[in-house]
């Protein structure tokens, strides 16, 4: 038994002083990725999170899906899922949690952090103060954990602010902005009308519903918005684009409020208003008498904290702006990319009277984000990560989303480890040589840096002779699938080199006399997938029945890129599809996805500085099969040379070695003139960077992506060195028990999906 007697003096809580190499404040997606990235370079990391779970808005406390440049696969950003650590998390979550259970995602994030021996995790720990060693440097952070009644003092040479509101940088005195810039500051035509539209995005709280199979009554709390007021003020409930009574409320992101308040100090007030609205909406659904189909539904869960969108943005060495995003401006210090739409919401949120709950404007492709946005000139040892990075209010409308934030987190963690090793300040990385180092390190980790000439080359591999058992010559996408009506325009995108398009033959089924239009299109930028340039149009008169349709385009492809063979909408025509899936090959459709303001074509009725173009997007598996066709001459871009170069994803070409579909033992043979010391081999598989992999709610057809090799065997002179079965990961690490001396290696690969040839993006040998 413990018994303490009365003290005349006040007692103090336990105080612990801790020293680390890197302190990450904030355990959302950006903070998690920053901490993991730094820890994997061998430095001691403290990860401080003020909530009981990791993930921030992605956690089970809020339940928003992680998303970024892929934008639910509803834009023209092909193969745009973020790489590196975030991709590792998304791929693993899809495999273990393809139904999108938010509790399972909580445990996955916790698992990822706890597995890193260099990370010390402090949950339920709230930052309360900082100390500075000089006007530009933070020396320590003070925090308190009410669960264990312990006060902490974290000291380190480097800090990361990924708190969402920027508390660390704020306490440290760094410059910040709240609200919208004027149009003239960055020549941003999309800058909002501050009076009618407002300057900030509000908070959202979600709810889950469940059909229990028998009638359930609901009696609303007294604070809930009354039914008549819900009907009067919440006009989204009258729109099928926003409201379906039987749908889980976790997709009601438009239950938003607080944009005209202080989104930091007024957060509790905002929360209570959201609860008033949320329970009022549920009462309206259950008790207005308008929705008989909800009789058996009950309210299963309501968020306990709001999901925040916007508060402080800090002023870095560069502020990303609308033109950077729309024009996809090249940056000398690109370290990440974005691709979510410019997505601004009216400040009145759920009470706004306009028809739209948001204004989303897409770009023709992904855009680079410079390193200068992740550091501030005001603090010499602090990195910025998450939604607080240096961007205008308009640019923030795109960069704020979690996948983009997480990608920036990996950048920051990598940079912190680099600074510690080379004893430099974060600002020092802006030097050209150091920036090239950071870009190369990220590229090695399968982080894609658009519009850069940075490559990672494996020197051991470059000295080797490489032979493969086969190389795909894409002369046919087999005619073994179902017929697909051209109820929407459909296109097959093919990777081509400069020159004339091969002769394409497809099979069509025609119900009535018709004329079919076929176009050859490319993108005006070779690294984009927006088919905004029509090189040639042909018309084919078709009679009823099944036909082979041979297409000979005369136009020339001006540069290596993806070409679009576009079949216009025609309800009288159907195309035969194929069961075969190939790395770097896709079929796309000119369809709509209203959830992200994709209505087939982006049209700008106002002068907002936005481009007009059509959307051509894939359908999610199991739909969206390739168009069956013969290709003469065959496309030859799947060679072994692709194994030697980055990036490890399709760009203007597939960038992958692909075997023949009928290759019974796809094998890569690597040999050297003199023996090499080998400890590990790292392979980069195809986990379908085009698939959005939303973390919760959406669910996915595949646990393992169909392109991903799942059996890998490493041999030397018929001796099996390592074998991996059941692989689903992008990066496959084959670590030997000890370093060995070899002059040859064989890598034998299998894919359990019979309709998908084996593919690999790259190899690294250490």
N, C-alpha and C positions, 0 to 999 in steps of 0.2 A: 504494500500500500504506500502511496505517496500522499503526504500531508504537508502543506506549506502554511505557515502562520501569517497573521496579519503584518503588513509592512506599512510604515508611515510614509515611505516614498512610493512613487508610482513604479509599477513594473515595466519592463521593456520586453519586446518580442525578441526572439532569437535573430541574430544577424550573422550572415555568412558572406565573406569576401571571396570572390572567385576570379581567377585570371584565365583568359582565353586568348587565342590568336585572332578570333573573329566572332563578333556577337551579332546575331541576326534577330532583330526585333520584329515580331509578327510572324505567325505560323500559318498564313494562308498559302495558296499555291506558289506565289512568288517566293515567300520565305522558306518554304519546304525545299524548293528547287535550289535556292541559294545555299542553304545549309548543306544539302547533299553534295552539291558540286564542290564546295570548298572542302568538305570532309574527305572526299575521295582523292584529294591532292595531299592528304596527310596532315592537315592542320586541325587544331582543336577548336571546335565550334560550339557556342551556346545558342540554342534556338529557344527564344522566349515567346510564349503564346498566352494571351490573356483569357483564353477560353479553355474548356476542358477537352476540346477536340481540335485536331488540325484541319486545315482546308479552308477556313474562312467562309466565304459564300458558297463554297463547294461542299461544306460539311453537312452532316445530318441536322445541324441546328438551323440551317437556312435552306439547303437542298436545291441549289441551282446547279445545273450541269456545267462542266468545264467545256469551253468552246473558244475558238479563235478564228484563224484564217479560213478554215473549211466552211464555216457558216452553215452548218446543217447540210452541206453539199448542195446548197441552193444558189451559189454564185459561180463565177467562172474561174475560181482558183483551184486548178487541178493539182493533185498531189501536194497539197499545201498544209497538211497537218504538221504542227511544230515538232521538231526533232529532239534529240538529246534526252535529258532526264524526264521531261514531261512526256515524251513519246513512250519511254519505258514504263511510266506509271499508267498511261492510257491503255497501252497494249496489255499490260498485266491485269488491269481492271476489267477490260473487255473479256479476257480469258476466264477470270475468276468470278466475274459479276456481270455477265452479259445482259441480265435482266435490269440492271441499273438500280440496285438496292443501295440507298444512301448510307445505311449502317455498315454494310460491307465495304463501301469506299472509305469510310472512317478508319476501319481496321487496316485497310491496305496502306493508307498514308502513314498510320502509326507504325506499321510493320517496316515500311521503307526507312523511316527515320531511326527506329530502334536497332535496325540491322547495321547501321553505320556506327562503328565503335568510336569514331572521333566526334560524334555529336552528343552533347549533353542536353536533354530536353527538359524544359521547364514549362509545364502546362499550368493554367490557372494563375499565371504570374503576370502582374500588371505593372508596367513601367510608370514610375512616379516622378523621376527626376534624372538629370544628367549632371556630370561635372566636366569642366573644360580645363585642359592644361594650358591652352592659350586661346585667343579669340577665334581661331579657325580649326581647333581640334577638340574633339570629345575624348575624355580620358576614361570615363566610367559611366555606367547606367545603374540607377537604383530602381529596384522593383520589389513588389510585395505579393506574397501568396497567402490569401486568407484561409486556404484549406489547411496549410501546415503552420500558419502563423509565423512565417519566416520572411525576414527582410533580406534581400540580396543586393550585393554590390558587384557588378560585372565589369571588370577592367579588361581592355584589349587595345591593340594598336589600330584595329579596323572595325567598323560597324556597318551594318546594313539596316536601313529603315524600310521595312515592308509592312508597316503597321496599318496601311490603308488610309488613315487620316494623316500620316506623316508626323506622328507625335515626337519621335526621336529628333528629326531634323528641325521641327518646330521648337522644341525645348533648347536645341543647340543654336537657335537664332537664325537659321537659313531663310532666305527670301522665299516667299510663296505667294500664290494667287488663289482666290476663290471667286468663281463666277466667270462670266464670258468676256472675252476681249471685244473691242470694237472692230467692225469690219475693216477699218483702215490699217490697223496695226500690222497684220500679216496679209492684207489683201484677200481676206477670206469672205467670199460672197455668201457662204452658208452660216456665217455668224448670226446668231438668233436676234430677233427683235426682243430686247430686254424687258420691255413693258408688257407686251401681250404674250410672248412665249416664255419669258423668264430666263434666268441665267444658270440654273443648276438642275441636275437630275435628282429625283427623290429616292426614298427607300421603298423596299417591297417586302411584304411578309407573305409566305406561302401557306397553303393548307392541303391536306390529303383527305380524300373521301374514300369510302368503301361500301360496296353492295354486300349486305350481310344475309340476303336471301329472305328476309321477312320485314314487315313494316316497322319503321323506327320513327318515333315522335321526336321533335326537337323543340325545346323551350329556350329561347334566346336570353342571354343575360340582359340586365337592365341597361347597361352601357351601349349595347349594340344599336347601330343606326336603324331607325324604324323602317318598316316596309315601304311606307309612302315616301320617305325621304330617299331610300335606295332607288326607287323607281323615278324619282324626280331628279336626282343628282348624278346617278351612276349610269351614264348613257351607253357605256360599253356593253351592258347586259342586253341591249337591244340589237347588237351586231353579231352575226354568225361568224365573222372573222375573229372575234375575240372571246365569245362565250358559247359554251355548250354545257348545259346543266349537269350532264352525267359524267363530264370529264373531271379528272383530278385537278383540284385547284392549284396544284404545284406548277401548272403551266399558265396560270393567270399572273404573269409578270407585270401586267398593267395595273394591278392593285398597288399603286405607287402614290407616295405622298411625301411632302417636305421640301420640295424644290424652292419654295419661297421662304423657308426658314433657315436657320443656321444648322446645317446638316451634321454638325459636331455637337455643339452645346444643347441643341434642341432635340437630340435623338430620342430621349425618353418621351417627350411630348409627341413626336412623330410616331413612335411605337404605339402609344395609346390610341391615337387617331386611326392608325392602320388596324388595330384590333377592333375598334368601333365599326370600321367599314367592313372588315373581313367577316365578323360574326353577323353583321347586318346583311351582307350578301348571302351568307348561308341560310339565314332565317328567311330571306326573300325566296331563295331556291326551294326551301322545304315548305314554307307556310303561305306563300302568296297564292297558291292554288293554280298556278300556271304550268306546273311541271309534274305531271303524274308519274313520269318515269323515275323520279327520285324517291319514291315512297320507301324503298328498301335501303336507301343510302344513309350512312352515318358519317359524322365528322370524326376521322380517326386520329388526326394530328394537326396541330397548328404551330407555326414557327414561334420560338420564344424570343428571338431577337430579329430585328429587321436586317435584310440584306442591303448594305449601303452601295450606292453607285458613285457618288461624287462628294468631295470636300476639298482638301488642299491639293494643289499642284505646285511643285517646286521649280524654281527657275534654275536651269542647268546651264551648261556652256552653249547649248543650242536648244531652242524650243521648236519641236516638230509642229508643222502647221498643215492646213488643208491642202495647199499646193504640193507639199512633199508627198502626201498620200495620193491625191488624184493623179498627179503626174508621175508617180512612182519614181521620184527623184533618186538618182544614184548618190550614195553617201560614201566618203572615203573611209569612214570608221564604222561601217555596217557590222553589227554584232547580233542582230535579231531581225525579225520581220513581223509585220502585221497584215491583216487581210479582212478583219471584220468591217462591216459597213460604217460609214459616218452616221452614227445612231444617236440622235438627240431626241429627248422626250420633253413634252411641255411641262413647265414647272408645277402646274396645278395637278399633274398626275391623274389620278382616278377621277378627279372632279373637273378635268378639262372638258370644254364643250365642243372641241373640234372632233372631226370624224376619226382622226388617227391618234393612237396612243404613242406614236413615235414617228419620226421622219428618218428613214434609212436610205442612204445613198451609197451605192456600191462603186468600187473602182474596177478597172479592167483586169487587175491582177494584184498580186501582193506588193507591198512596199517595204523598203529597207528602213530600219531604225538605227540611228547612230549611237555609238558609245557615249557621246557627249550629253545625251538625254538622261543618262544614269548616274551622273555625278554633278555636284554643285560647286561653284567657285567659292562658296561661303564656308564650307567645311572640308578640310583637307583629308580627312580619314573616314568619311561617310559616303556610302553608296545609296542610291535610290532604287527601289524596286516596287513593282506593282502599279497601281493606278496613279501613284503620286509622281511619276516621272515627268520630265520637262516636256510638256506639250501644251499647245493652246487648247482652249475649251472645245473647239471643233475637232482637232486632231485627237484629243482625249476621248472623244465619242467613239473612236475606233480602238485606240490602244488600251482602254480601260478593261477589256474583257480578260477573263482569267487565263486562258491559254497563252495569250500574248504576254500577260504579266509574268506567267511562270517561265516563259522562254527568257525574259529579261532577268529573272532570278538566277538562272544558270549562268548567264553572262556575269552578273555581279559576284557570285560565288567563285567563279573561275578567276575573275580579275583580282579579287581579294587574295586568293592563294598566290597569284603571280606577284602581287605587290609585296607580300610577306617574304617570298623567296628572293626577290631581287631588291628588297628594301627601297621601294619607291612609293610615292603617293598615287592615289587613283588618277590624279590629273596627269601623272607622268606617262601613263599608258597611251595618251594621245600622241606621243612621239611615233613617227612612222614605223620604226623598227619594232617597237614594243607592240604597236597595234597589229602589225603583221603576225607577231608571235601569238597574240590572243586569238586572232582570227583563225590561224592555223590550228591552234589547240581546239577551238570550238568545232572546226570542220572535221578534225580527227574524231571527235565525239559524235559525229553524224548530225551536227547542227548545220542547217542550210543557211548560207549567207548570200541572198540574191544579188545579182549584178556585181559580184566581186570576182577577181581573177585568182583568189586565194584557193590553193589546192593543198591537200596533204598527200605526200608521196611516201610510200613505204620503201626505204632504201634496200632492205634485205630482199624484198619482193622484186624490186627493179633489177637486181643483179641476177635474178633467176631466169631460167627458161620455163615457160608455162605452156602446157598442152592441155587440151580439154577433149572429152570423149565425143562431143558434138557441139555445133552452134546452130541455133535456130535460123533457118531461112524462111521468113514468113511469106510463103507463096499461097497459102490457103488458110482461111479461118473456116473450119469445116462446116458443111451444110447439114448439121445434125440437130438443130434446135427447133423451136416452135415458130409458127408464123406470128408476126407482130404487125398489127394495123398501123398505118401512118396517121392515126388520129391526132398525133402531134408530130411535128417535124423531127426527124431523127438523123443523126450524123455519126459516122465512124471516124474517129481521129486516129491518124497514122503518122508515125515518125518518118520524115523524109529528108533526104539531103537536097542540096541545090540541084535544080534540073527539072526535067519533065516528070510528071506523075506517072507511075506504072498504070497499065491497063487493068481496070477493075471490072469484075463480072459478079453480079449478084443475082439472086433469084427472087422474082416478084410474083405475087398472086393478085389478079385483078378481077374485081367483081362486075365491072361495067366499063364500057369504052371511056377512056380518060387520057389525059396528058400529064405525065409526071415530070416535074422540074427537079433537076439535080445541079448542085452548085459545088464548085471547088473554092474553098475559103482558107485563109490563113489569118493569123493575127498580125496587126501592124507592128507589134514588138515581138521578136522571136521567142522571148521568154514568157509570153502570155498565152492564154488559152481562150481569149475572146476573139471569135472569128469575124472580125470587123472589116476584113478586106476580101471582096469577092473577085477572084481571079478569072473565073469563067462560069457561064451558065449554059446548060444544055436542056433540051426538052425532048421527051420521048412519048410518041403516040402509042398507047397500049390498048390491046383488045382483051376481052374477058379470057380468063384462063391463067395457067402458070407459064412463066417465061424466064429465060436467062436474059439478063440485061447487061450488055457490055458497054462500059463507059471509057471513052478515050478522050481525055482532056488534052488540049494543045498548049495550054498555058504552062509557063515554067515557074517552079518554086524558086524565089530569089535567094533563100538562105536555108540552112538546116533548121527545121522547125517541125511542129505538128501541123499537118494539113487536115482539114475537115471535109469529108465527102458528105454533103448535106442533101437529104431527101426531103422535099417540102411536104407540108401537111396535105394529105389526100385520103379521104375516107374510103376511096375505092381501091386503094393499093395496100398490100401487105408485103413485108420483107421477111425472108427466112433468116432466122437467127442461128447462133452457134452456142454449143455448150462449152466451148473452149475459152478459157481465161488466160491471158498472157500479160506478164509484167510490162507496164508501160503502154498498154493498149486499152482504149475505152470507147464505149458508145455513149453518146450524150443526146439530150432532148431539149427542144425549145418549149419547155413547160413552165408552170408557175409554182411558186411556193410563197403564198401570201404572208406566212409567219415572219419572213425576213424581207418583205416588200419586193419580192420577185414576182412580177406580173408578165413574164415573158420578154418584156423589153423595158429598159429604163428610159423614161422620157422626162425631160426637164422643162416643165411649162414656165418656170421662173428662171431668172438668170442667177443661179446659185453656184456657178463654177463647177458644175457636175457634167460628166460626159454621158452621152446617150449611146446605148448599145443593147444588143440582144443577149439574153441568158441562154446558154447551152450547158445543161447540167446532167449528170448521170442519175439513174435511179438506183436506190439501194438494193443490194442483194436480198432476196433471190431474184429480183427483177433486173432489168437493164443489160441483158446479154448483148455481146458484140453482134454486129451484122455479119452474117456468113458471106464470104466472098473469096474469089481467087484474085491473086495479085501477080501480075507479070510485067517485068521481072520481079522476083521475090525481094522483100525488104531485108537488107543485110546490115543490121545495126545492133546485133546482140552478141558481139564477139568477146573473146577472152580479154581483149585490151581494156574493156570496161572495168575489169577487176582491179586495175592498177590506178584508177583515178577516182577522184571525188567530183561532185557530191554523190552521196549514196541514196539517190532518189531520182526519178525522172525529172528532167528540166525541158530543154528543147529536143532531147532525145531520151530513150529509156535509161541509158547509163548502166545497164545491167548485162551480165552474161546470162544467156538463156539457152538451155539445151533443147534438143529436139524432143517433141512429145513422146516419141517412141523409143527414146534412149533408155535402155533397161538398167543401166548403171551409170548415171551421170557422174563424171569424175573430173577433178582438176588435178593434174600432175605438175609438181613444182620441183625443179632440180637445179643444182648449183655445180659449178666447176670445182669448187672447194667447199669443204664442210662448214656448216654454220651452227652456232650455238642457238638453240631454240628452247624457250620456256613456255610460250603460249602462242596460240593462233586465235585471232578474232575474226569472225565472219559477220557480214551485214546482210541480213535476209530482207525479203520484201514483205512487210506487214501492212501493205496497202495504205500509203500516205494520203490517198484520196478519201479514205473512210473517216468520218468525223469523230467517231468514238466518244460521243457524249457520255459523261461519267454516270449520270443517274437518269432515271425515268424513261428515256427513249428506248432502251433495249436494242439489241443487235442480233442479226441473223446468225453470224458466225462467232464462235469463241476464238478459234484460230483463223487468221486470215488465210484464204485459200491459196495465195501465192507463196506462203511461207514454208520453207523447207523444214521438215519436222524430224528427220533422222540424219545425223551427221556422224561420219566415221573418219577419224584421222589415222592414217597409216604411214609407216616408213618401212620399205622392203618387206611388205606383207605382214609386218608386226603392227597390231592395233595399238595405237598410243592413247587414244581417247575416243569415247563414243557417247553421243548425246541422242536420246530418244524423246519423243514427245515435245520437241521444241515448238514454241509459239512466239519467241521473242525476236526482236529486230537484231539485237547485238548478241551474238553467241560467243561466249568465252570458253575456249578449250585450253585449260591450264594443266600443264603436265606436273607430275609429282616432283620432278626435278629437272634441271636444265640438261639437255642432251645435245649431242653432236650429230648432225645429219647432213647428207648431201642430196636427199630427196624426200618429198612428202607427197602423199596422195590424200585428197579430200573426196570422199564418196558421199553423195547427197541423195536424199529421196524426198518426195512429196506425196503424201497419202492420197491427195486429190487426183484422180485419174485424168481429169480434164485440164490440168494445169502443168505445163512443163516446169522443170526445176529452174530456179533463177537465183542469182546472187549479185548483190551490188558491189561488194568489195571484200578484200582480205587485208589484214594487218598481221605481221609476224614480229614477235618480240623474243 
